[in-house]
């Protein structure tokens, strides 16, 4: 009997450790959003960056940010959870780190703005 209990306990531990889900499956999928135009100052001159459309594919612990020009992969790390959203850190393959929010209602994924880039709200397809 003790051996059976030990085997069940070990099986439970292996299954628990093997699961690396960050959030429930209902939040996984494809999202679409548009980043508003903004102005960047380079060498004292203002450069206008036009509005750009993005698609995001989100899975358990990765996301792919796609534009017309490139696709970049990011690792998703759960930073915290509130009643309204999951707070995420996304570390892209080019070592840029950003703060994102996955809202529990409304099927929204928000890429928090980093000056001068504005915030982008993605809506689930």
N, C-alpha and C positions, 0 to 999 in steps of 0.2 A: 504494500500500500504506500509506503514511504517513497519507493522508487517511482511509482506512477505519479505521485504528487510532484516529485522532483522533475520528471520528464515534462509534465504539463507546465510547470513553472518555467523551465528552460524554453519550451516551445513558445510560450507567451512572450518571454523576453526577446527572443529572436524575431518574432513577428512584429513586436512593438518597435524594435530598433530598426528593422528593415523598412518601415513605413516612413517616408520622408515627405508626406503631404503637408503643404503649407496651409491650405484652406480647402473647403469642400468643392466637389466636382462642379456644382452648379455655377461657380464663378469662373470656371475655365472656359476658354473659347477665343473668339475673334472680336476685336473692338476696332472702331474707326473714329478718328478725330482730326480736327484741323487746328494747326498752330497759327495764331494771328501773326500778321506782319509786325516786325519790330525794327528798331534802329540800333546799330552798333557803331561805336566810335573807334576808328582805326587810324592811327597816326594823326589825330586831330581832325579827321574828316568823318562825317556821318555817312554810314553805308546802310541803305535800306535792305532788309532781308524780307523777301516776299512771304506771304502766307503759304503754308505747305500742308498737304494732306498726308496723314500717317495711318497705317494699319498696325495693330498689335495682335500677336498671337500669344496667349498666356496659357501655360500649363502648370503643373505642380510647383516647380521650382525654377523655371526659366521663362523668359519672354523674348519675343523677336519683334523689334521695332522696324517697320518697313516703310520706306518712302519710294518715290520714283527713282531715286539715284542709288540707294543702298539698303541693305538689310543688316542689322546689327543685333547680336544676341546678348542678353543680359541674364545674370544670375539673380534670382529673387530670394531675399532674406526677410523673413517675418520679423519686424521690429517690435510690433505690439498690436493689440486688438482692443477696440472699443465697442460699444453697442452699435455704432453706426458704420464703422469701417475697419479694415485691416491696414495698418501702417507698414509699408514695405520699403526696404532699401533695395535698389537695383544697381548692381555693379556690371557695367557693360564690358565687353571684351577689349575695349580700348582704355580700360581702367578709369573710366568716368563713373562716378557714383551719384545717384539721384534718389530723391525721396518721391515715392508714389503712394497713392491711397486707392484701395479697392473697396468701394462702397458696397454694403450688404444689400441695400435696396436701391432700385433705380438702375441697376446694371451699368454702373459707371466705374471707370478706372481713370484716376486723375494723376497726371504727371505734374508735380509741383514745379513752379517756375523758379529759375535761377537767373538772376539779373544778368543780362537784359532779356533773356528768353522768357516769354509769357507762359503761364500755366496752360496745359492742354487737357480738355475733358474728352475722354474716349467713351463712346456708347457701344454696348455689346450688340453684335449683329443678331 
